């Protein structure tokens, strides 16, 4: 019978005891306030106010109505506050998907710092193989994915973040450590750990070996490059991986050397073409981009020092 606006007018008249005060509070004309009160009384069939010394005194029925309607005003205020928080980017959710390399090398710091700055943002992280990562974005189960060397998919857009170089990670006591550059020829008959050729990065490495006249045949195959780097850090073999994975696995006694022929892994954010980018997602991508740039610069600075 009554809508929220009518209840709001009733509430203001009860608070200010005059239609003039209610009109000023609500930004309405005094006649509009009076007409609304008369209409409400007509609909309800009983008076809401008694005039006492030029002021309006609410009846018991009016006070009961206001008491019952108070939860509605609280709900409205909560909805308005939530809308304001959303507009200002103070609340929301971000569903992130990534391959294991980036889940280890970059995303922990990005997520931790973002959560510190925006504590009311709910963040989830899914770590999957590349195909599955791209699929969850296509299916709307993730808002953004961070990937390396992704292939074109009709439903997705890619925002290039940076390009990572392939490097060789080995022991400082390995003869490879004395070389300025590591090639497939240098890696023949060596205990090689590397990504399996069933995934895109493994195929890229196999193609680079084949172009140099050698077969890419790791003694230990991994799905993710960070796993290959970790195996080498535990004291077995050598590997060719992206520079972030190599430096995430670095410990005393290991060295990194450039790999040729040069391989570049595109670091990108994957987004669904048909889904609008929320400010929250754009801000998270920007945070990821900034951290990636700082981390890659740090990695390359260390690499130059260790190689000199």
N, C-alpha and C positions, 0 to 999 in steps of 0.2 A: 504493500500500500504506500509506504513512504520510501523515497530514495535517499541516498546518502547526502545529497546536497540539501534536501529539505531538513534532514536531521542536523546537518551542520548549521543551518540558519537557526533552527530551534535552540541548538546548543549556544550559539553566540548571543541570542536574546536573553537566555537564562543567565549567561555570564555577565552581560553588561546591563541588564535590566531595562534597557531602552532599545527601540528599533534604530535610533540614530547611532548609538554606540555599536550595535551589531553591523549596521551598514558600513560604518567606517572600518571596522575590523575585516569585513569580507570584501570591501571594495565594491559595494552595491549601493543602489539608491535606497533611501528610507522607504519610499512607497513600495518598492519591490519586496523589501523585508516584511512590511505590514501585509501586503497581499499574500505572500507565501504563508504567513502564520494563519491568516484567515482561511486560506485554502486547506491547510493541514487540519484545522479545527473542523472545517466542513466535512472533510473526508472521514475524520475520526468520529465525529458526532459528539464531541465534548470539548469544553474550553481548556486552553493550555495556560492562560495567564489571567490574573486579576490585576486591575489597575489600582495602585495604592500610592497616593501622593505623587502623581505624575511618573511613577515608575511601575514597571511590569513585574509582578510577583508570580513566579511559576506555581501552578497547581501541583498537587501530589501526583496526578497522572503524568504531568510533564516531566517531573523528576524521575518517575519510574521509567518512562520511555528513555530518558537520557542514560540512566543507569544501565538499562539493557543494551543500549546502542554503543556504549563505550568501547567494547571489544572491536566493533567495526572501525572506529576511529584509530584504535591501536593498530589494527591490521592495515588500514590505509597508510598510516604513518610508516609502518614497517616496509610496505611495498614501495612507497616513495623513497625511503632511505636506501632500499636495495637498488632501485633504479638509479639513484644518484651515485651509489658506489660503483655500479656497472658502468655508468657514463664516465666516471673518473678513473676506471680501471683498477678499483681497489679490491674487487672480488671477481670470481669467475673460476674457470678451470682450463687447464692446458693438458692435452693428451699428446704425449711425445712418443714417437717410435724411432728406433735407431739400430744400426748394426753394432756388434760388440766392440769394434775398434773405437767408435766415438762414444759409446756408453762408458768406456774406461778412460779415454784420453781427455775428453772435453766436457761431456755433459754433467758429471758430478759437480764440478765447480760452478758451472752455469746455473744448475738447478739450485744449489745451496745458496748462492748469492741472490738469485731471484726470489727464493722463498724468504730470505732474510729481509729483503726490501718490500715484498708484497706477501705478508704472512697469511692473508685470507684467500690467496689463490691456491686452488687445489691442483697439484701437478702429479701426473702419472707418467711413468717411463716404461715402455715395452722394448725389450732387446730381442731381436729376431734376425734371421738370415735376410739378405737383401730382398729377395722375391716376396717374402712374407711382410717385410716392412712396407714395401710399396703397396701391397695388397690391402693392408689395414687402413692406409690413407684413402685408397680408392673406395673402400667399403664404409668410410666415415667413422671408423673406430679409432682413428688418430687424427689430430688436427694438423700435425706437421711431422715430417720425418727428416732426420739428418742422415745422409748416406754418402758413400764414396763410389764414384764411377757407376752411377745408375744408368740404365738404358731407357730409351724413350718409351713412354706409355701414353696412350692417347688421352687418358683422363687426368694426367698430372702435369703440373707446371714445376719447373725447377728454378730455384734462385741460386746462382753460383755464389758460394762463400769464399772459396780459395782453391788453389791447386796444390796438392801434396806431391812430393817427389818420392820415388822408390829409392831405398837405400839398403845397404847390406849391413847386417848386424853380426858380429863375430867376436871371438875372444881376442884380447890384445896379444896373446901368445900365438895366435894363428898366423901363418904366413900371409894371409889376406890382409892383415892389419898393416903390412908394410907397403901395400899398394895404394896409389892415390885414387884409383877408380877400379871398381870390381865389374867384370864382364861375365857373360855366360861361359866363356872359355875358362875363366879362372875358377868357376864353380863346378866344372865337370869332375866327376868321380869324387865329389866332396859330400860329406854327410849333410844333406840339404833338408831343411824343414820349410814347408811352404804351403800356401793355400791350394786346395784341391782344384783341379781343372773343371770340376762341376760348377764352380761359381765364376763370376765375371772377372774378378781380380786374378784368379788362377789362370784363366784363359789369356788374359793380357800378358802375364808372365811367360806362359808357354809360347805365345806368339813372339815375344822378344827373344827367347832362347832359339826358337826355330829360325828367326830371321838372321841369327848369328851362326846358324849351322849346327846347333846343339839341341838335345832333347831335354825338356823340362821334366824331371822325374824325381820329385822329393822322396826321400826315404821315409819321412814322416809327413803325412798330409793333415792339414787343419782346415776347418771351415772359415775361421777368422784369422786375420793377420796378427792381431794382438796375442792370440794363443801361440802362434809360431814364434813370436818374439819372446814369449815367456819361457818356452821350452829351451831356447838358446840361452836365456838368462839363468836357467837352471844347470847349464854346463854341457849341453849336447848340441853339436852341429852349428850350422850357419843358416841364415835366412835372408830373403829379400822381401821387405815389407815397406809400408808407408812410413814416413819419418816420425809421425806422431806415435805409432805403435812401437817403433824402435826405441824412442826415448822414454816411453812409458815403462818399458822393460829394462831400462838401463840400470846397471849396477857397476860397482868397481870391478875392473878387469875386462870390461866389454868396450868395444869401439864401434863406431859407425863410419861407413865409407860410402861415397856416391856409387850409384849403379848406372851402368850404360849397357845397351842403349837406353837413353833417358825415358822413363815412364812417368806419366802424370796421372794422378788420381783426382778427379774433380770432387771437391767437397761441396755438397749442395743441400739446400732445404727443399723437400718435396711437399707440394700442396695440391689439393684437389682443385681443378680448374673451376668447377661449378659452385664452389663454396666460398662465400665472402670471407675476406681476412679480417678477423676481429682485431681491435687495437691491442688486445692482450697477446695474440699470436704474433703480430708484427713486432711488438715490443720484445717478446721472447726471442724471436729470430735475430733482432738487432743485438740483444745481449749475447747470443751465441756467436754472432759474427765478430763482435768486439773481443770476446774472450779467445776465439779461434785465432784472430789476427795476433793478439798478444802472445799466445802460446806458440804459434808457428814462428814468430820472430825470435822468441826465446830459444826454441829448438835449433833454429838455423844459426843463431849466434854461438851456441854451445858447439854445434857441429863444426863451424869454421875454426873455433879455438882448438878443438880436439884433432882436427885434420892438419893443422899447421905445424 
